[in-house]
């Protein structure tokens, strides 16, 4: 009997997840995916369950600012990391620039994949700004800097997120607009600091 009790204890843990700036403590079976913990245990249902095999991107969240498919991430391995879901990307009532671009350019149809698309796009834009190459980047030398964020670059970088409605043209346009908004804000920041000095 004691052996069975020890085996049962070793298959679950109490973990604390930091999600969208808030800490959540919950007991989980070690096999629980981050996706299931978010949706079924914490009621954060913006993250969608699509294929449950890491192939459609509907469950994409940001872990420490990098995109990750939550269906392949065990909840216990996310402890101590900063998790951002679609519910946490806006600044209060002010939409994130990616959300705003998706809204303005109709980067969605049924909307099921949209939360994952938006989280992935946020990660893509940051990866690009950091100079990370993609499979279609021609010059991958670090000194070359970030490549132009062409439609081809965006399509390649977003290729892990499927849209069954086929809104890809609008999604690419939305990502490009949001990336330009980020770049404009980064360019304007040094000018503003100089004006204050």
Buried (B, 14 or more C-beta within 10 A) or exposed (E): EEEEEEEEEEEBBEBEBBBBEEEBEBEBEEEBBBBBBBBEBBEBBBBBBBEBEBEBBBBBBBBEEEBBBBBBBBBBEBBEBBBBBBBBBEEEEEBBBBBBBBEBBEBBBEEBBBBBBBBBBBBBBBBBBEBBBBEBBEEEEEEEEBBEBEEBBBBBBBBBBBBEEEBBEBBBBBBBBBBBBBBEEEEEEEEEEEEEE
